């Protein structure tokens, strides 16, 4: 695993699917539960990818590079990267050498309510190893091996048992995975700040990106006045219009990375009436054509 201090050029990874990955991991991800798996048929680099919740990324094939707050890292099969706080990052997804295997990565996003549960539980038992100095670390990387028991328990909790896991069961499974990360020393998420107003709005929009959102919708959901909402967004150097645009494009990025939907379908799902306007916005936001990211 490398942590270079300079920007790395795009390349094709020569890393194959790691033989050290246990067979139960792939089986668990294919069990029928709702797991997020990113695919990339070709190498690409993205800029300004917004993360609003702590995020675990486990490469299954190929290499992922991240650039957060001027710090870079590269993780391959058998490793992971944990993004501990809300941030914007640069991303490169690099498939293995050859045309047969795409880049693949498993992603788990941890809702803030689950992070709060982990913070309360670990605080009560004084088991946190988080240090004040570590709070500045937006991400950390490591060997996947110490996390495997927690990963297996998480996948087992979400495996089909005749009924779909409810929200409480999913939160409980995620809590166990966070505790496994903390035991392995990757507990900086415990020091992360609660979501900003802009982040809370982004999460609302992400749940229904095609909706015609108005300021009144957010005022009602956030229990605030229009004047207070506008003032807070000015303090955070953004606006409702910018948040709506960026969140819809972010939703489109997720659809392109995790499905084989055609561009027209993705554009419509994001509230865009034409592929051309969606593509212009996508390039302006991420610095790459959506066709480069698409798996269709």
C-alpha positions as CSV (number, residue, x, y, z in Angstrom):
1,X,0.0,0.0,0.0
2,X,1.4,3.4,-1.0
3,X,0.8,6.9,0.2
4,X,2.5,9.0,-2.4
5,X,2.9,12.8,-2.0
6,X,2.4,13.6,-5.7
7,X,-0.5,13.1,-8.1
8,X,-0.3,9.6,-9.7
9,X,-1.0,9.2,-13.4
10,X,-3.8,7.0,-14.6
11,X,-2.6,3.4,-15.3
12,X,-4.1,0.0,-15.6
13,X,-3.7,-2.1,-12.5
14,X,-1.9,-5.4,-12.9
15,X,-3.4,-6.6,-9.6
16,X,-5.6,-9.7,-10.2
17,X,-8.5,-10.7,-7.9
18,X,-6.6,-11.4,-4.7
19,X,-6.4,-15.1,-3.9
20,X,-6.4,-14.2,-0.2
21,X,-10.0,-13.0,-0.3
22,X,-12.1,-15.7,1.3
23,X,-14.8,-17.4,-0.8
24,X,-17.5,-16.5,1.7
25,X,-16.9,-12.8,1.0
26,X,-18.0,-13.1,-2.6
27,X,-20.8,-15.5,-1.7
28,X,-22.0,-13.1,0.9
29,X,-22.1,-10.2,-1.5
30,X,-24.1,-12.3,-4.0
31,X,-26.5,-13.6,-1.3
32,X,-29.4,-11.4,-2.5
33,X,-29.1,-8.7,0.2
34,X,-28.7,-5.1,-0.9
35,X,-25.0,-4.5,-1.2
36,X,-23.4,-1.7,-3.2
37,X,-20.7,-2.9,-5.6
38,X,-18.9,-0.4,-7.9
39,X,-17.9,-1.6,-11.3
40,X,-15.5,0.1,-13.8
41,X,-15.0,-1.4,-17.2
42,X,-12.2,1.1,-18.0
43,X,-9.8,3.3,-16.0
44,X,-11.0,6.8,-15.1
45,X,-10.3,9.6,-12.7
46,X,-13.1,11.6,-11.0
47,X,-12.8,14.9,-9.1
48,X,-15.0,16.5,-6.5
49,X,-16.8,13.3,-5.4
50,X,-18.9,14.2,-2.4
51,X,-19.0,11.9,0.7
52,X,-21.5,12.9,3.4
53,X,-21.3,9.8,5.6
54,X,-18.4,7.6,6.8
55,X,-17.6,5.2,4.0
56,X,-15.8,1.8,3.8
57,X,-14.5,0.8,0.4
58,X,-13.1,-2.7,-0.1
59,X,-11.5,-3.4,-3.6
60,X,-12.4,-6.8,-4.9
61,X,-10.5,-6.5,-8.2
62,X,-8.2,-3.8,-9.4
63,X,-7.0,-0.7,-7.5
64,X,-8.6,2.4,-6.0
65,X,-6.7,5.6,-5.6
66,X,-8.1,8.4,-3.4
67,X,-7.0,12.0,-2.9
68,X,-8.5,13.8,0.1
69,X,-7.4,17.2,1.4
70,X,-4.1,16.8,-0.5
71,X,-3.3,13.3,0.9
72,X,-3.3,10.4,-1.5
73,X,-3.5,6.6,-1.0
74,X,-3.7,3.5,-3.2
75,X,-5.5,0.4,-2.1
76,X,-5.8,-3.0,-3.8
77,X,-7.5,-6.4,-3.2
78,X,-7.0,-7.5,0.4
79,X,-6.9,-3.9,1.6
80,X,-9.5,-1.3,2.5
81,X,-9.9,2.5,2.8
82,X,-12.2,4.0,5.4
83,X,-13.4,7.6,4.9
84,X,-14.1,8.8,8.4
85,X,-15.8,12.2,7.8
86,X,-17.7,14.2,5.2
87,X,-15.3,15.3,2.5
88,X,-14.7,15.8,-1.2
89,X,-12.3,13.6,-2.8
90,X,-10.6,12.7,-6.1
91,X,-11.0,9.1,-7.1
92,X,-9.4,6.7,-9.6
93,X,-10.8,3.3,-10.3
94,X,-8.3,1.1,-12.1
95,X,-9.3,-2.3,-13.6
96,X,-6.8,-5.2,-13.6
97,X,-4.7,-5.7,-16.7
98,X,-6.7,-7.1,-19.6
99,X,-10.2,-6.7,-20.9
100,X,-12.0,-9.5,-19.1
101,X,-12.0,-8.3,-15.5
102,X,-13.5,-4.9,-14.5
103,X,-12.6,-3.0,-11.4
104,X,-14.9,-4.0,-8.6
105,X,-15.3,-2.7,-5.0
106,X,-17.7,-3.2,-2.2
107,X,-18.9,-0.1,-0.5
108,X,-20.6,0.4,2.9
109,X,-22.0,3.8,3.8
110,X,-22.6,4.3,7.6
111,X,-25.5,6.6,8.5
112,X,-24.7,9.2,11.2
113,X,-27.3,7.6,13.6
114,X,-25.2,4.4,13.6
115,X,-22.0,6.4,14.1
116,X,-23.6,8.0,17.1
117,X,-24.5,4.6,18.5
118,X,-20.9,3.5,18.1
119,X,-19.7,6.7,19.7
120,X,-22.0,6.1,22.7
121,X,-21.2,2.4,23.1
122,X,-17.4,2.8,22.8
123,X,-17.5,5.8,25.1
124,X,-19.4,4.0,27.8
125,X,-16.8,1.2,27.8
126,X,-13.8,3.4,27.3
127,X,-12.5,1.3,24.5
128,X,-11.9,4.0,21.9
129,X,-8.4,4.5,20.7
130,X,-9.2,7.7,18.8
131,X,-6.8,10.6,19.5
132,X,-7.5,14.3,19.1
133,X,-4.6,14.5,16.6
134,X,-6.2,11.7,14.5
135,X,-9.4,13.7,14.1
136,X,-7.7,15.6,11.2
137,X,-7.3,12.3,9.3
138,X,-10.2,12.2,6.8
139,X,-9.3,8.6,5.8
140,X,-7.2,5.6,6.8
141,X,-6.2,2.5,5.0
142,X,-5.2,-1.0,6.1
143,X,-5.0,-4.7,5.6
144,X,-8.5,-6.3,5.4
145,X,-7.5,-9.4,7.4
146,X,-8.3,-7.9,10.9
147,X,-11.7,-6.8,9.7
148,X,-12.7,-10.2,8.2
149,X,-14.5,-11.5,11.4
150,X,-16.6,-8.3,11.5
151,X,-17.2,-8.4,7.8
152,X,-18.4,-12.0,8.0
153,X,-20.7,-11.1,10.8
154,X,-22.1,-8.2,8.9
155,X,-22.7,-10.2,5.8
156,X,-24.3,-13.0,7.8
157,X,-26.7,-10.6,9.5
158,X,-27.9,-9.4,6.1
159,X,-28.1,-12.8,4.5
160,X,-31.6,-13.9,3.5
161,X,-33.3,-15.9,6.3
162,X,-36.8,-16.0,4.8
163,X,-37.4,-12.3,5.4
164,X,-35.8,-9.0,4.5
165,X,-33.8,-7.5,7.3
166,X,-35.5,-4.4,8.7
167,X,-33.9,-1.0,9.4
168,X,-33.0,-1.9,13.0
169,X,-31.3,-5.1,11.9
170,X,-29.3,-3.3,9.2
171,X,-28.2,-0.7,11.7
172,X,-27.2,-3.4,14.2
173,X,-25.1,-5.1,11.5
174,X,-23.4,-1.8,10.6
175,X,-22.7,-1.1,14.2
176,X,-20.8,-4.4,14.5
177,X,-18.7,-3.4,11.4
178,X,-17.9,-0.1,13.0
179,X,-16.8,-1.8,16.2
180,X,-14.6,-4.1,14.2
181,X,-13.0,-1.0,12.5
182,X,-12.5,0.6,16.0
183,X,-10.8,-2.6,17.3
184,X,-8.4,-2.5,14.4
185,X,-7.5,1.1,15.2
186,X,-9.5,2.8,12.5
187,X,-11.8,4.7,14.8
188,X,-11.3,8.3,13.6
189,X,-15.0,8.3,12.6
190,X,-15.7,8.7,16.3
191,X,-14.3,12.2,16.1
192,X,-16.2,13.2,13.0
193,X,-18.5,16.2,13.1
194,X,-22.2,15.9,12.6
195,X,-23.5,16.7,9.1
196,X,-23.6,20.3,8.0
197,X,-26.8,21.9,6.8
198,X,-25.7,21.4,3.2
199,X,-24.9,17.7,3.9
200,X,-28.3,17.2,5.5
201,X,-30.0,18.8,2.4
202,X,-27.9,16.6,0.1
203,X,-29.0,13.5,1.9
204,X,-32.7,14.5,1.6
205,X,-32.3,15.2,-2.1
206,X,-30.4,11.9,-2.6
207,X,-33.4,10.0,-1.4
208,X,-35.6,11.5,-4.2
209,X,-33.3,13.3,-6.7
210,X,-36.0,13.5,-9.4
211,X,-38.4,15.5,-7.2
212,X,-39.0,19.2,-7.8
213,X,-37.6,20.4,-4.5
214,X,-38.3,23.8,-3.1
215,X,-36.9,25.8,-0.2
216,X,-40.1,25.2,1.7
217,X,-39.4,21.4,1.6
218,X,-36.1,21.8,3.4
219,X,-37.4,24.4,5.8
220,X,-40.0,21.9,6.9
221,X,-37.7,19.0,7.1
222,X,-34.9,20.9,9.0
223,X,-37.4,22.8,11.2
224,X,-35.9,26.2,10.2
225,X,-37.0,29.4,8.5
226,X,-36.1,30.4,5.0
227,X,-33.9,33.3,6.2
228,X,-32.0,31.0,8.6
229,X,-31.5,28.4,5.9
230,X,-30.1,30.8,3.4
231,X,-27.8,32.4,6.0
232,X,-26.4,29.0,7.0
233,X,-25.8,28.0,3.4
234,X,-24.0,31.3,2.8
235,X,-21.8,30.5,5.8
236,X,-21.1,27.1,4.2
237,X,-20.3,28.8,0.9
238,X,-23.0,27.1,-1.1
239,X,-26.7,27.5,-2.2
240,X,-29.7,25.4,-2.7
241,X,-29.3,25.6,-6.5
242,X,-25.7,24.3,-6.2
243,X,-26.7,21.6,-3.8
244,X,-29.5,20.3,-6.0
245,X,-27.3,20.3,-9.1
246,X,-24.4,18.5,-7.4
247,X,-26.6,16.0,-5.6
248,X,-28.4,15.0,-8.7
249,X,-25.1,14.5,-10.6
250,X,-23.7,12.5,-7.6
251,X,-26.8,10.3,-7.9
252,X,-26.1,9.8,-11.5
253,X,-22.5,8.9,-10.8
254,X,-23.7,6.2,-8.4
255,X,-26.1,4.8,-11.0
256,X,-23.4,4.7,-13.6
257,X,-21.0,3.0,-11.3
258,X,-23.3,0.4,-9.8
259,X,-25.6,-0.6,-12.7
260,X,-25.7,-1.0,-16.5
261,X,-28.5,1.5,-17.1
262,X,-28.1,3.5,-20.3
263,X,-27.2,7.2,-20.1
264,X,-30.7,8.4,-21.0
265,X,-32.3,6.4,-18.2
266,X,-29.7,7.7,-15.7
267,X,-30.3,11.3,-16.8
268,X,-34.0,11.0,-16.4
269,X,-33.6,9.5,-13.0
270,X,-31.6,12.5,-11.9
271,X,-34.2,15.0,-13.1
272,X,-32.5,15.9,-16.4
273,X,-34.6,15.9,-19.6
274,X,-31.7,15.4,-22.0
275,X,-28.5,13.4,-22.1
276,X,-26.7,16.4,-23.4
277,X,-27.5,18.6,-20.4
278,X,-26.7,15.8,-18.0
279,X,-23.4,15.2,-19.7
280,X,-22.4,18.8,-19.6
281,X,-23.1,19.0,-15.9
282,X,-21.3,15.7,-15.2
283,X,-18.1,16.8,-17.0
284,X,-18.2,20.2,-15.2
285,X,-18.6,18.4,-11.8
286,X,-16.4,15.3,-12.1
287,X,-14.0,16.2,-15.0
288,X,-14.9,13.1,-17.1
289,X,-17.5,12.1,-19.6
290,X,-20.3,10.0,-18.2
291,X,-19.8,7.5,-21.0
292,X,-16.3,6.8,-19.6
293,X,-17.9,5.8,-16.3
294,X,-20.9,3.9,-17.7
295,X,-21.0,0.1,-17.6
296,X,-23.7,-0.1,-20.2
